Amino acid sequence: MRSSYTCNRCLTLIKSSRPQLRTSSFRPNPQVVPSQRSHSTKSPAVPKKPSTLTTSASQHVSLPRRNLSSTTAYKFDKPFEPYEYVDPEGITRKMVLAEDNLFHPFTNSPIPEIRKRAAFMRQHAYCPHPSHKPTRQPTNPMDLESRKSSETGTPPRHVDFECPDCGIPVYCCEEHWADDYEAHLGVCDIMRQSNEDDHDLRSGRFFKEFEFADPQIEEILVNMTSWDTYLYTRDFDALNEDREMRQATALLTYPMTIASIIHELSPYSIRGEQRLTPEGLKSFSALRHSLHPARTGGGDTFANPRLAPPSIRLFILGARGESSLPRDTWLQLAYLFHRVQFSLYFIGPEAMAGRSHELPFPGALPERTPLNPFGAIVEDRISNAMKISTIVEYYHTIHKTGYFYPYDPYFDCFILFHPGFGNPRSSHEWADTLPLLLETKCPVIATGYSPADMQQDVDALEERFGSEMDILLKPDENLFRSLRWDLNDYDPHDVTCSNWGVYAFRGKRYETTKKEEGEEEKGSERTERSE
Amino acid sequence: RPFRSTYYDAQMRAAPALLRARAQYLVKNTLTGAAICATAISIYVYTIRVISQDEFDDVIVPDEPLQRPNTTPTQSLQQAVAAKKQ
């Protein structure tokens, strides 16, 4: 039986030489081996001249013809071996996982970081089966905790059993998983996708989807009706695979959510279903007046300077991961607006989360001096169009000092990424800030990480501030949401999608009107409330 | 190296990213294209129909000369007109 790994010549040589040399029969004749390599594997069946190749033992053997290489029949049974390669940028990287085996159950993952996550989930996440007692308040209407009852429930148990389809520990035992299968099926394939994406991020491959596009000339109109048209008109490299789209949009969603609303070519309009309300059109037209300035004849040289208007200030409150996004990503926002300068302010108690490597030692925020009263970390060398400042402080503290005063609706905009106004865990932190935001009369853009989360936030806002605010953009799915769903380690069923939904609001402006002579005020709050 | 767009593969077929970007305009563009083609074709059809209705009954064609023509074409025409008149 011929072994498929050894060339025929060596086999015949071995066979022929076997009676005499048993121990050395596995060492191929050194003169034979190099000449084998010189044959093309696809060469036709030309019988090779024995005299030129073999020396000793094969005169009596009629050598069989070799038509095709048997390499294709070779089965690579060994597990994938990490290998080093040089990526197109010239950096040596180590490829740890192959493209086609990205799905691994978390517990048996080849990546140690993910195994740690599985262990973390087993310690912190609770089984969502309705037979247990609830462990926390349901945070949104779709929460699986709301099915549990505290009277008839068994003690809560941590998750242990990994669903075989998605590879993530989701239930405490197989019976509960099988019992609750319908509820799990809703998110199982999303979780599997998330599993593969997490492995993909750590597979060591070169991420061509993170190579973002260069700035273009002003005359090019960027089509922002969807991710695909945006990427095409901005001249990004084609992201043909779904996985590439997911990884790229997970980052780009932050600048694009903002840009898709404030740009004049915004896909949200007052036509049709009126996603943008007339009040929204007023607010954003004011911003767009500054964002798309008329040409003044000015240029970049000393020969034709012109007075520049103040830069557009985008206040990103409650910033957590957004402040650590690569600056390349935030610059994509600036590339859409020409001849305009941006100042981004990342303000929030967790604004430096994940950025401690930028500081001399963790926790070493800049000290507060009269020139820098809040210890802001200012990055003004990114580009001449963008300056990023990070302030680790609650926004209401800074607002009350009047540091950013005056707020001009033509230049300022507040952006809140997944604030959680309605989420019991975080709603108290926003209680002080929201009235101040409404006072500024500048547009506030807010997002939610899932339909339920956004609905919860909007309901909380309407309840508390309904009469004091105008909705500028109706809450609904964000066209530039992240296409990637992320897992929540504390509750695996709570899959989050960055910026799933977006809406905008603004404090109501009360305009004075002339009172007609002799007209009595009826039914107005001012006169009736004083009774 | 000459420029190669990533939106087309090695055989210059549109890549999935390009098809996705075009997808929202596919139906509208097809209808517009059909409308333009229909307009062009209808112009041709109308023109040809209008000019193809010409009747040539008033043009009298003289008979085929049987042997060598001993009359000139003008004379044969005059003979044909005279014959028609009777």
Boltz contact constraints between the chains, C-beta under 6 A:
constraints:
  - contact:
      token1: [A, 228]
      token2: [B, 20]
      max_distance: 6.0
  - contact:
      token1: [A, 228]
      token2: [B, 21]
      max_distance: 6.0
  - contact:
      token1: [A, 229]
      token2: [B, 21]
      max_distance: 6.0
  - contact:
      token1: [A, 232]
      token2: [B, 21]
      max_distance: 6.0
  - contact:
      token1: [A, 237]
      token2: [B, 6]
      max_distance: 6.0
  - contact:
      token1: [A, 238]
      token2: [B, 6]
      max_distance: 6.0
  - contact:
      token1: [A, 238]
      token2: [B, 7]
      max_distance: 6.0
  - contact:
      token1: [A, 238]
      token2: [B, 15]
      max_distance: 6.0
  - contact:
      token1: [A, 238]
      token2: [B, 17]
      max_distance: 6.0
  - contact:
      token1: [A, 239]
      token2: [B, 17]
      max_distance: 6.0
  - contact:
      token1: [A, 240]
      token2: [B, 15]
      max_distance: 6.0
  - contact:
      token1: [A, 240]
      token2: [B, 16]
      max_distance: 6.0
  - contact:
      token1: [A, 240]
      token2: [B, 17]
      max_distance: 6.0
